[in-house]
Amino acid sequence: MIHDWIKSMFAPDGFVLWGFEIWQIVGLAVLIALAWIIGWIISAVLLAVFRKTLAKWGHAAEVAVPIRRAIRPLGLMLAFILTALFCRTLELPNDVHEATILVLRIVVILFGTLAAFRLSDLLTLRMRFAADATESQLDDALVPLADKAIKFVVILTGFVIALQTLGFNIAALLAGVSIGGLALAFAAQDTIKNVFGSAMIFIDRPFQIGDWIVFEGGEGVVEEIGFRSTRLRTPANSLITVPNGRLADMTLDNLGLRTFRRYREIISVPYDTPPDTMLTFMEGIREIIRQHPLTVNDADRMQVHFFKFEPSALSILMVMHFAVPTWPEELQAREEINLAVLRLAREMNISFAFPTQTVHIQSMPKGNA
């Protein structure tokens, strides 16, 4: 009916624009407008269905964002599909009809790829929720890698479908790519090395996200492990990006995997400190370490001894280990131990030595003056 009404209202008068008669141009515009409205309605329905279904995941606010971003291109894709289906009613010439259908197909592929690209964020969210529910840090590092891989596959699939729609021979293109791939491999040796380095990091797991590592050239907390590189936050709060190929070949010191944190300190007291006072002072330090709630009380991990004779002081070696997971907690424990030792020294009237020198002045004979 709409077709007949448009044709009667805009009767052909011989005027043709780019292969279209007036009524066909108006009909195409009406068809696109109707399809757009129908697509908008379908988008609203899909949005409600998605929200209701995915609400079971929890995190409703986070889930709603990728849904809203994906629904719009999905609705536009459906609108152009409807336009292509009803395009035949416009009685276009065969060559114009085929060109119009080809353009509509490319537009459908474009919006479909965009919708799939944005919907992949839902899968990424699902993986992140699952990773957050586990104690392992490995899955936390895999989530961004999986997200990039999924998006790459979506874009590649859309590109291949578009090429097929345009009439390209995909098999011939793949053959050409395989030949050129050898030259590309030589040009991208470092990139390939970094990808294999990433694989070795995930297989061997020398560190995880959140670990503090020391490597050749720097140190920092691991924030992200990517396909090509790893990003670390330094003590100066700057961000270091290190290629995974280099990290895989380096000797790494993973401070994040320490079972205990060692604290070693030298306490210097004056030479005039009596031996009995030294013994009492050292036993008092041992008791302070034993009583602290965060120290390890194994005999091998707690040492307090008269260490050696320094040029200007008597040295007491103090070694202990803290069972704490983070650097701030270690600093707090060190402070508590140091203050307790300082109070003990004040109670026993023991002073701390500092470098001194004794200068002897000998008067010269009067005859040599």
LUMTINU-33926 format. One line per 5 residues: number of its first residue (from 1); for each residue x, y, z of C-alpha. Coordinates in steps of 0.05 Angstrom, whole numbers, always signed. Example, Ala and Ser with C-alpha at 12.3 -4.5 7.8 and 13.67 -1.06 7.14 Angstrom:
# LUMTINU-33926
1> +246:-90:+156 ~ +273:-21:+143;
# end
This chain:
# LUMTINU-33926
1> +0:+0:+0 ~ +54:+49:+18 ~ +90:+32:-46 ~ +27:+47:-88 ~ +12:+111:-49;
6> +83:+139:-59 ~ +81:+120:-132 ~ +15:+156:-143 ~ +35:+218:-104 ~ +101:+226:-141;
11> +80:+204:-210 ~ +137:+195:-259 ~ +147:+255:-302 ~ +210:+231:-336 ~ +257:+265:-284;
16> +313:+218:-264 ~ +368:+233:-213 ~ +428:+185:-208 ~ +386:+130:-237 ~ +327:+142:-189;
21> +259:+169:-206 ~ +228:+219:-158 ~ +180:+169:-127 ~ +237:+119:-117 ~ +279:+171:-80;
26> +220:+188:-35 ~ +204:+115:-26 ~ +276:+99:-6 ~ +275:+156:+44 ~ +209:+132:+73;
31> +235:+61:+76 ~ +298:+81:+113 ~ +257:+124:+161 ~ +208:+67:+176 ~ +265:+18:+184;
36> +301:+67:+230 ~ +239:+73:+274 ~ +229:-3:+275 ~ +303:-12:+291 ~ +297:+38:+349;
41> +237:-1:+376 ~ +275:-66:+370 ~ +335:-34:+405 ~ +291:-13:+464 ~ +262:-83:+469;
46> +331:-115:+466 ~ +357:-66:+518 ~ +301:-86:+566 ~ +313:-161:+553 ~ +388:-155:+561;
51> +382:-116:+626 ~ +333:-166:+655 ~ +375:-226:+634 ~ +443:-199:+655 ~ +418:-171:+721;
56> +431:-241:+749 ~ +505:-226:+743 ~ +501:-169:+792 ~ +541:-105:+780 ~ +481:-77:+744;
61> +511:-8:+735 ~ +575:-35:+703 ~ +536:-83:+658 ~ +489:-29:+634 ~ +545:+13:+602;
66> +567:-36:+548 ~ +495:-56:+535 ~ +475:+16:+521 ~ +536:+26:+476 ~ +522:-38:+436;
71> +446:-33:+428 ~ +448:+29:+384 ~ +491:+1:+328 ~ +453:-65:+335 ~ +387:-28:+323;
76> +417:+9:+263 ~ +441:-58:+235 ~ +370:-86:+239 ~ +342:-22:+208 ~ +387:-28:+147;
81> +372:-103:+142 ~ +298:-85:+137 ~ +314:-31:+86 ~ +351:-82:+43 ~ +293:-132:+48;
86> +241:-83:+24 ~ +286:-47:-26 ~ +258:-91:-83 ~ +190:-58:-77 ~ +221:+6:-105;
91> +227:-26:-174 ~ +298:-1:-184 ~ +337:-18:-246 ~ +378:-81:-237 ~ +446:-46:-236;
96> +421:+8:-188 ~ +386:-44:-144 ~ +449:-86:-139 ~ +492:-25:-122 ~ +442:-3:-69;
101> +439:-73:-38 ~ +515:-76:-38 ~ +520:-9:-1 ~ +467:-32:+49 ~ +504:-97:+61;
106> +569:-60:+75 ~ +532:-14:+123 ~ +500:-74:+158 ~ +569:-107:+165 ~ +597:-42:+193;
111> +543:-34:+246 ~ +544:-108:+261 ~ +619:-107:+273 ~ +612:-45:+317 ~ +557:-78:+358;
116> +598:-142:+367 ~ +659:-101:+386 ~ +620:-66:+441 ~ +584:-128:+463 ~ +651:-161:+474;
121> +658:-115:+535 ~ +603:-156:+567 ~ +645:-219:+561 ~ +705:-182:+588 ~ +663:-159:+648;
126> +641:-230:+660 ~ +713:-254:+659 ~ +734:-198:+706 ~ +679:-214:+756 ~ +702:-287:+755;
131> +775:-266:+763 ~ +758:-221:+822 ~ +726:-279:+857 ~ +791:-319:+858 ~ +855:-308:+898;
136> +901:-321:+839 ~ +930:-260:+803 ~ +942:-299:+738 ~ +870:-294:+715 ~ +871:-219:+730;
141> +928:-212:+681 ~ +894:-256:+629 ~ +830:-214:+627 ~ +859:-154:+589 ~ +896:-201:+542;
146> +832:-239:+527 ~ +795:-174:+517 ~ +845:-151:+464 ~ +844:-219:+430 ~ +768:-220:+426;
151> +765:-149:+397 ~ +819:-167:+346 ~ +780:-228:+324 ~ +715:-187:+318 ~ +749:-134:+275;
156> +785:-186:+232 ~ +720:-224:+221 ~ +682:-161:+201 ~ +738:-142:+153 ~ +739:-210:+120;
161> +663:-211:+112 ~ +665:-141:+81 ~ +719:-163:+32 ~ +678:-224:+12 ~ +616:-180:+2;
166> +656:-134:-43 ~ +676:-194:-86 ~ +748:-204:-65 ~ +778:-274:-68 ~ +796:-288:+4;
171> +835:-351:-13 ~ +880:-312:-61 ~ +889:-258:-9 ~ +909:-309:+44 ~ +959:-339:-4;
176> +989:-270:-16 ~ +991:-257:+59 ~ +1027:-322:+72 ~ +1081:-304:+22 ~ +1088:-233:+49;
181> +1085:-260:+119 ~ +1157:-286:+114 ~ +1182:-216:+98 ~ +1139:-188:+153 ~ +1166:-239:+203;
186> +1237:-216:+190 ~ +1216:-143:+198 ~ +1179:-158:+263 ~ +1229:-202:+299 ~ +1226:-160:+362;
191> +1150:-161:+364 ~ +1149:-237:+356 ~ +1202:-243:+410 ~ +1159:-202:+457 ~ +1098:-245:+442;
196> +1137:-308:+459 ~ +1163:-272:+520 ~ +1091:-260:+542 ~ +1076:-333:+533 ~ +1135:-353:+576;
201> +1115:-304:+630 ~ +1045:-334:+633 ~ +1071:-405:+632 ~ +1129:-396:+681 ~ +1094:-342:+724;
206> +1157:-308:+752 ~ +1112:-251:+776 ~ +1039:-231:+780 ~ +1000:-166:+780 ~ +1014:-130:+845;
211> +1083:-161:+857 ~ +1143:-115:+870 ~ +1200:-137:+824 ~ +1272:-113:+816 ~ +1302:-122:+747;
216> +1362:-97:+708 ~ +1350:-22:+701 ~ +1295:-10:+752 ~ +1242:-35:+800 ~ +1167:-26:+812;
221> +1099:-57:+823 ~ +1070:-97:+765 ~ +1006:-62:+741 ~ +992:-95:+674 ~ +1019:-153:+634;
226> +1004:-143:+560 ~ +1017:-181:+495 ~ +1080:-140:+480 ~ +1102:-108:+545 ~ +1093:-104:+620;
231> +1078:-39:+657 ~ +1107:-25:+726 ~ +1095:+32:+775 ~ +1161:+57:+804 ~ +1173:+85:+875;
236> +1173:+154:+842 ~ +1102:+139:+817 ~ +1124:+139:+744 ~ +1105:+84:+696 ~ +1157:+39:+664;
241> +1141:-2:+602 ~ +1187:-61:+592 ~ +1183:-108:+531 ~ +1165:-178:+552 ~ +1221:-206:+510;
246> +1272:-170:+553 ~ +1237:-189:+618 ~ +1237:-262:+599 ~ +1313:-260:+591 ~ +1328:-220:+654;
251> +1344:-242:+724 ~ +1286:-218:+766 ~ +1282:-208:+841 ~ +1209:-216:+860 ~ +1202:-182:+927;
256> +1127:-195:+926 ~ +1139:-270:+937 ~ +1179:-262:+1001 ~ +1154:-305:+1058 ~ +1186:-258:+1109;
261> +1218:-190:+1106 ~ +1288:-185:+1135 ~ +1310:-126:+1177 ~ +1384:-118:+1193 ~ +1412:-61:+1235;
266> +1477:-44:+1271 ~ +1473:-10:+1339 ~ +1536:+25:+1362 ~ +1550:+39:+1436 ~ +1611:+74:+1467;
271> +1674:+37:+1486 ~ +1664:+52:+1560 ~ +1600:+10:+1563 ~ +1612:-46:+1615 ~ +1608:-119:+1590;
276> +1551:-137:+1637 ~ +1511:-77:+1614 ~ +1523:-99:+1542 ~ +1496:-169:+1558 ~ +1434:-141:+1593;
281> +1421:-93:+1536 ~ +1426:-147:+1483 ~ +1380:-193:+1522 ~ +1330:-136:+1528 ~ +1332:-127:+1452;
286> +1319:-201:+1442 ~ +1259:-197:+1488 ~ +1232:-137:+1449 ~ +1237:-177:+1385 ~ +1205:-238:+1416;
291> +1146:-198:+1443 ~ +1131:-162:+1378 ~ +1069:-192:+1345 ~ +1097:-188:+1273 ~ +1166:-218:+1284;
296> +1185:-290:+1268 ~ +1212:-322:+1332 ~ +1253:-377:+1300 ~ +1324:-379:+1327 ~ +1353:-375:+1256;
301> +1311:-313:+1240 ~ +1327:-273:+1303 ~ +1398:-255:+1319 ~ +1425:-203:+1369 ~ +1500:-207:+1383;
306> +1561:-167:+1400 ~ +1585:-161:+1329 ~ +1654:-128:+1327 ~ +1700:-73:+1351 ~ +1692:-12:+1308;
311> +1745:+44:+1308 ~ +1699:+88:+1351 ~ +1646:+42:+1379 ~ +1624:-28:+1400 ~ +1576:-56:+1348;
316> +1514:-98:+1364 ~ +1484:-136:+1305 ~ +1408:-139:+1305 ~ +1374:-184:+1253 ~ +1300:-203:+1251;
321> +1245:-222:+1202 ~ +1175:-193:+1198 ~ +1115:-234:+1175 ~ +1081:-176:+1137 ~ +1057:-174:+1065;
326> +1070:-101:+1047 ~ +1124:-48:+1051 ~ +1083:+1:+1093 ~ +1070:-53:+1145 ~ +1145:-69:+1147;
331> +1161:+4:+1159 ~ +1111:+7:+1216 ~ +1141:-55:+1248 ~ +1212:-27:+1241 ~ +1190:+37:+1274;
336> +1160:+1:+1333 ~ +1223:-41:+1344 ~ +1269:+19:+1338 ~ +1229:+60:+1388 ~ +1227:+2:+1437;
341> +1304:-6:+1432 ~ +1312:+70:+1442 ~ +1269:+68:+1505 ~ +1308:+9:+1532 ~ +1374:+46:+1521;
346> +1347:+107:+1558 ~ +1324:+65:+1616 ~ +1393:+33:+1622 ~ +1430:+99:+1613 ~ +1464:+73:+1550;
351> +1483:+125:+1499 ~ +1494:+112:+1425 ~ +1564:+122:+1397 ~ +1582:+167:+1339 ~ +1648:+171:+1303;
356> +1700:+206:+1347 ~ +1775:+216:+1346 ~ +1823:+226:+1404 ~ +1877:+277:+1389 ~ +1941:+275:+1432;
361> +1980:+340:+1436 ~ +2052:+333:+1456 ~ +2091:+396:+1476 ~ +2158:+404:+1441 ~ +2224:+414:+1480;
366> +2241:+487:+1492 ~ +2306:+481:+1453 ~ +2268:+463:+1390 ~ +2217:+519:+1396;
# end
